[in-house]
Amino acid sequence: MYEKEPIKIFVVEDDPTYTKFLRYVLSLDPDFETEFFSNGKDCVSHLHKKPAVITLDYSLPDMPGEKVLKAIREFDPDISVIIISAQEKIGTAVDLLKLGAFDYITKDEEAKDRILNSIKNARNKSFLIREIGRLKEEISAKYEFEKSIIGSSEAIKKVFALLEKAVKTQITVSITGETGTGKELVAKAIHYNSKRKDKPFIAVNLAAIPRDLVESELFGHEKGAFTGAANRRIGKFEEAEGGTIFLDEIGEMEISLQAKLLRVLQEKEITRIGSNQVVKLDVRVIVATHRNLAEEAKVGRFREDLYYRLLGLPVHLPPLRDRGQDTIILARYFLDQFSKENQLNKFKISPEAQNKLLAYPFPGNIRELKSVVELSAVMAEDHNISDRDINFHSATGEEALLLREMSLQEYTYRIIRNYLDKNDNNVLEVARKLDIGKSSIYRYLKEMEQAGI
């Protein structure tokens, strides 16, 4: 893939004989676009032409090789600089590599092959960097507010206004809303429209992690810190360094861990389990919950001081039933996506089907709507969806479980998920009602989440 891509190369060499040799070597590959310079200053003054690779003679008449290398690195650290030198001093080579040189090649009989191989490796690196940049831009575009959060209702416009404020500062954002309203999507939109968009976005669903593993998952641990800790583990906060950590279902965190989280937020540092080393953090925090944390704090299930620390900029996502015509806008969007993914013609929604969608309260919100309209596309005889194709009980209710062909494992997961939704994610209560252990509930949730169900 990389071999067919052209690459711009600067050659900096003051020896006419060796310049002639390099001209010959680089002419062996027609995809090399080369420009030659006899001194360092001319090379530096032409960096605006954005070469991907520079071969740099270590001994130039006007500037030391280290100085030219530093100037190139300051202009663009992604340019691969290959030092070519008559010196064979290991110490010099090591020092230049530490300064950021891509490779160090001595002027000997093997130089030709080494130069070509090094340039090809540098080219691969250059295209990978370019591809990563393209993907980052694509992700940022994907999460532009109007593209990722679909709708035009007054309720969703208020959300847009708050998100515009959220991306301009580093304030903690607390997202509330019913299950299925798109809390993680909003968190991603904030991150990918902020100054941190080139850094990691790490999402953690606290309801899906066994309680005795939450601390290790968030803050990491050292080898041997506890039984089963066979290796050092970096926690999610460290993974998010420079970026954003999204703590979903923050209301499920135990009181004992809430105190540790509060300290992390206040001190902006963590200590891995089993370690005394303090790790400084630069991480933006976004939290989400379907619970009313103010009420939880009043009854003692959530620390009041942590509640105020996390409150930051509150963003409440309205339920779908309060968004009027957004239901139809979203339905059409999901149908268009379904058509593209399955290479089908576009679907139309009949007026009767639209009225049926608007009259339904959608307790599962946007997530349920997506499931309903995708099923309607499958059930439709042609590409015009009628009210007969809209089937709500296929998306909600225990009786719907018996209408679908699923594995026993998925049936079990659906039952557990249904009970958790009805019991405010109270694992102890669900375990009691279903007569199963807490660990079994956590295991099913984790397995199904990994399977993307």
HELIX and SHEET records of a PDB file:
HELIX    1   1 PRO A   16  SER A   27  1                                  12    
HELIX    2   2 GLY A   40  SER A   45  1                                   6    
HELIX    3   3 LEU A   47  LYS A   49  5                                   3    
HELIX    4   4 GLY A   65  PHE A   75  1                                  11    
HELIX    5   5 ILE A   90  LYS A   98  1                                   9    
HELIX    6   6 ALA A  111  LYS A  142  1                                  32    
HELIX    7   7 PHE A  145  SER A  148  1                                   4    
HELIX    8   8 GLU A  154  ALA A  166  1                                  13    
HELIX    9   9 LYS A  183  TYR A  192  1                                  10    
HELIX   10  10 LEU A  206  ALA A  208  5                                   3    
HELIX   11  11 ARG A  211  LEU A  213  5                                   3    
HELIX   12  12 VAL A  214  PHE A  219  1                                   6    
HELIX   13  13 LYS A  236  GLU A  239  1                                   4    
HELIX   14  14 ILE A  250  GLU A  252  5                                   3    
HELIX   15  15 ILE A  255  GLU A  267  1                                  13    
HELIX   16  16 LEU A  293  LYS A  298  1                                   6    
HELIX   17  17 GLU A  304  LEU A  311  1                                   8    
HELIX   18  18 LEU A  320  ASP A  322  5                                   3    
HELIX   19  19 ASP A  326  GLU A  341  1                                  16    
HELIX   20  20 PRO A  351  ALA A  359  1                                   9    
HELIX   21  21 ASN A  365  MET A  379  1                                  15    
HELIX   22  22 ASP A  387  ASP A  389  5                                   3    
HELIX   23  23 GLU A  398  LEU A  403  5                                   6    
HELIX   24  24 LEU A  408  LYS A  422  1                                  15    
HELIX   25  25 VAL A  427  LEU A  434  1                                   8    
HELIX   26  26 LYS A  438  GLN A  450  1                                  13    
SHEET    1   A 5 PHE A  32  PHE A  37  0                                        
SHEET    2   A 5 ILE A   7  VAL A  12  1                                        
SHEET    3   A 5 VAL A  53  ASP A  57  1                                        
SHEET    4   A 5 SER A  80  SER A  85  1                                        
SHEET    5   A 5 ASP A 103  THR A 106  1                                        
SHEET    1   B 5 PHE A 201  ASN A 205  0                                        
SHEET    2   B 5 THR A 244  ASP A 248  1                                        
SHEET    3   B 5 ARG A 284  THR A 289  1                                        
SHEET    4   B 5 VAL A 173  THR A 176  1                                        
SHEET    5   B 5 LEU A 313  HIS A 316  1                                        
SHEET    1   C 2 GLU A 269  THR A 271  0                                        
SHEET    2   C 2 VAL A 278  LYS A 280 -1                                        
SHEET    1   D 2 LYS A 348  ILE A 349  0                                        
SHEET    2   D 2 ASN A 384  ILE A 385  1                                        
END                                                                             
